[in-house]
Amino acid sequence: MATTQENSLNEHVVELRFKPDSTILDRRGEIAKQISSSLGFSEWLIIENRVDIYTNNSQHHAFVGFSNAGYVVSDSATKDEFPDKSAKFLKLLLSPLGIGSEPHIERVGVRSKFITEFKGSFDTLVQHCTKSYLDLRPGALDALGKDVKLIDVGAPLNFIDNLGNFNTHCGPMLPGQASQFFRRKSGFPQVGLYYDIDYFLKPGRPIKSGDIVTTIIGFAKRAWERNEMTKKLILGSK
């Protein structure tokens, strides 16, 4: 099996959905000032029902609305950058200035997307995914007809583990396809292995701030690890 990793891109977002709180709208300016100062972000934008705070290259982007809030990191250099930065943001959010230390949480989730360069053809990567990840037996194609050829594959799979629920999507991807899934619109590998993992819980009750932060850190680190395991399985990368 080919070893292929030279170029790998990633994008991560944590989002909290909470019981709507209209008083946040009255504190938008204060929230923008506190977050930009604490995180060192130079840009901010206040609109009708939310505030956005971000770096001048938009690599880091925080947002706070009256019913949801989140933090986005593009092209994290290490597995710790996103959980560390998002934890710092959450500690500001989960304070009297933000939504309080024990908000009523409807959903807490982390979605991570990765694309890793494959130095080979798209068709070859399709075969790697079929054999290593999906274990699609030759007889399955024969059942559809002798003239059938598999030209693409995508694998949406839903799981649960000790941290929570997680949905994944994995498959080969071309630059034109990748630009539909990432905030960036260029710089993608000519052929890449795409891996998308969405970890979440839907508690529907008040949750202590410390438990929320711990959950988010766990989701973020586990998502990175699962991508590494999947790459090794399909690409043979270290």
C-alpha positions in Angstrom: 0.0 0.0 0.0 1.3 3.4 -0.9 2.6 5.9 1.7 1.2 9.3 0.6 1.1 12.1 3.1 2.9 15.3 2.0 0.1 17.9 2.2 -2.6 17.7 4.9 -5.3 20.4 5.6 -7.8 20.5 8.4 -10.6 22.6 9.8 -12.4 22.4 13.1 -15.4 23.9 14.7 -16.9 23.7 18.2 -20.5 24.8 18.6 -22.8 25.1 21.6 -26.5 25.4 21.1 -28.2 26.6 24.2 -31.6 27.9 25.5 -32.1 31.3 23.8 -30.9 34.2 25.9 -32.0 37.6 24.5 -29.8 39.5 27.1 -26.7 38.5 25.1 -27.8 40.9 22.4 -27.5 43.8 25.0 -23.9 42.8 25.7 -22.6 42.3 22.2 -20.1 45.2 22.4 -18.8 44.1 25.7 -18.5 40.5 24.6 -16.6 41.5 21.4 -14.2 43.6 23.4 -13.5 41.0 26.1 -13.0 38.1 23.6 -10.8 40.1 21.2 -8.6 41.3 24.0 -8.3 37.9 25.7 -7.7 35.9 22.5 -5.6 38.6 20.7 -8.0 38.9 17.8 -7.7 42.1 15.8 -11.0 42.0 13.9 -14.7 42.0 15.0 -18.1 42.5 13.5 -21.4 43.1 15.3 -24.5 42.3 13.4 -28.2 42.2 14.4 -28.2 39.0 16.4 -24.6 37.9 16.9 -21.0 39.1 17.2 -18.0 37.7 15.3 -14.4 38.0 16.5 -11.5 36.8 14.3 -7.9 37.1 13.3 -7.0 39.2 10.3 -6.3 36.0 8.2 -9.6 34.4 9.5 -7.6 31.3 10.6 -9.3 31.7 14.0 -12.9 32.8 14.3 -15.2 33.0 17.3 -18.9 33.8 17.3 -21.6 34.4 19.9 -25.3 34.6 19.2 -28.4 34.5 21.4 -28.9 30.7 21.0 -25.5 29.4 19.8 -21.8 30.1 20.0 -18.7 28.6 18.6 -15.0 28.7 17.6 -13.4 27.8 14.3 -9.8 27.0 13.6 -8.4 26.4 10.0 -5.2 24.5 9.4 -4.3 23.6 13.0 -0.6 22.8 13.2 -0.9 20.3 16.0 -3.7 18.2 17.6 -3.6 20.5 20.7 -4.0 23.9 19.0 -7.7 23.7 18.4 -8.7 22.2 21.8 -6.5 24.6 23.7 -7.8 27.7 21.9 -11.4 26.6 22.0 -11.2 25.9 25.7 -9.9 29.4 26.3 -12.8 30.8 24.4 -15.3 28.6 26.2 -14.1 29.8 29.6 -14.9 33.4 28.5 -18.2 32.3 27.1 -19.2 30.3 30.2 -19.0 33.3 32.5 -21.4 36.0 33.7 -20.5 38.1 30.7 -21.5 35.3 28.3 -24.1 32.6 29.0 -23.3 31.7 32.6 -21.4 28.9 34.3 -24.3 26.3 34.1 -26.2 27.0 30.9 -29.0 24.9 29.5 -27.3 23.1 26.7 -29.3 21.7 23.8 -26.3 20.4 21.8 -22.6 20.4 22.2 -20.4 19.3 19.3 -17.1 19.3 17.5 -16.8 18.8 13.8 -13.4 18.2 12.2 -12.5 17.9 8.6 -9.3 16.6 7.1 -7.9 16.1 3.6 -4.6 14.4 3.1 -2.7 14.3 -0.2 -2.5 11.0 -2.0 0.3 10.6 -4.5 -1.5 8.5 -7.0 -4.6 8.5 -9.1 -8.1 9.0 -8.0 -9.0 5.5 -9.2 -6.2 4.0 -7.1 -7.4 5.8 -4.0 -11.0 4.6 -4.6 -9.6 1.0 -4.6 -7.7 1.6 -1.4 -10.8 2.9 0.3 -12.9 0.0 -1.0 -10.5 -2.6 0.2 -9.1 -1.2 3.4 -12.0 0.8 4.8 -15.3 -0.5 3.3 -14.2 -4.1 2.6 -16.5 -4.1 -0.4 -16.2 -7.6 -1.8 -15.9 -8.2 -5.5 -19.1 -10.2 -5.5 -21.1 -7.1 -4.5 -20.2 -5.4 -7.8 -20.8 -8.6 -9.8 -24.4 -8.7 -8.4 -25.0 -5.3 -10.2 -23.8 -6.6 -13.5 -20.6 -7.6 -15.3 -20.2 -4.1 -16.9 -20.3 -2.2 -13.6 -17.2 -0.3 -12.6 -16.8 1.5 -9.2 -15.6 5.1 -10.0 -16.1 6.8 -6.6 -16.9 6.0 -3.1 -18.1 7.8 0.0 -18.7 6.2 3.4 -21.1 8.0 5.8 -21.1 5.9 9.0 -22.6 6.6 12.4 -21.1 5.5 15.7 -21.2 5.9 19.5 -18.3 5.6 22.0 -17.6 6.5 25.6 -17.4 10.2 24.7 -20.6 10.5 22.7 -22.2 10.1 19.3 -20.1 10.6 16.2 -20.9 10.6 12.5 -18.1 10.2 9.9 -17.7 10.5 6.2 -14.6 9.3 4.4 -13.6 9.0 0.8 -11.4 10.2 -2.1 -11.8 13.8 -3.1 -10.7 16.2 -5.9 -10.0 19.9 -5.4 -13.3 21.0 -6.9 -15.2 18.8 -4.4 -13.0 19.8 -1.5 -13.7 23.5 -2.0 -17.3 22.8 -1.2 -16.5 21.5 2.3 -13.8 23.8 3.6 -13.8 27.6 4.3 -10.7 27.9 2.1 -11.2 27.7 -1.7 -7.7 26.8 -2.9 -4.6 24.9 -2.0 -6.1 21.5 -2.0 -4.2 18.4 -3.1 -4.9 17.1 -6.6 -6.1 13.8 -5.1 -6.9 13.7 -1.4 -8.4 11.4 1.2 -11.2 13.3 2.9 -12.3 12.5 6.5 -15.1 14.3 8.3 -16.0 13.5 11.9 -18.8 15.2 13.9 -18.8 14.4 17.7 -21.9 15.5 19.6 -24.2 15.2 22.6 -27.7 16.5 23.1 -28.1 16.8 26.9 -31.1 19.1 26.9 -30.4 20.3 30.5 -28.1 22.6 32.4 -24.4 21.6 32.3 -21.6 22.9 34.4 -18.9 24.9 32.6 -16.1 22.5 33.6 -18.0 19.5 32.2 -18.6 21.4 28.9 -14.9 22.3 28.5 -13.8 18.7 29.3 -16.3 17.3 26.8 -15.1 19.6 24.0 -11.4 18.8 24.7 -12.2 15.1 24.6 -14.1 15.4 21.3 -11.4 17.5 19.6 -8.5 15.2 20.6 -10.4 12.0 19.8 -11.4 13.3 16.4 -7.7 14.0 15.5 -6.7 10.5 16.7 -9.5 8.9 14.6 -8.3 10.7 11.5 -4.8 9.5 12.1 -6.0 5.9 12.5 -8.1 6.1 9.3 -5.2 7.6 7.3 -2.9 4.8 8.5 -5.6 2.2 7.6 -6.2 3.5 4.1 -2.9 5.2 3.1 -0.4 3.3 5.1 0.9 6.7 6.5 2.7 6.9 9.8 
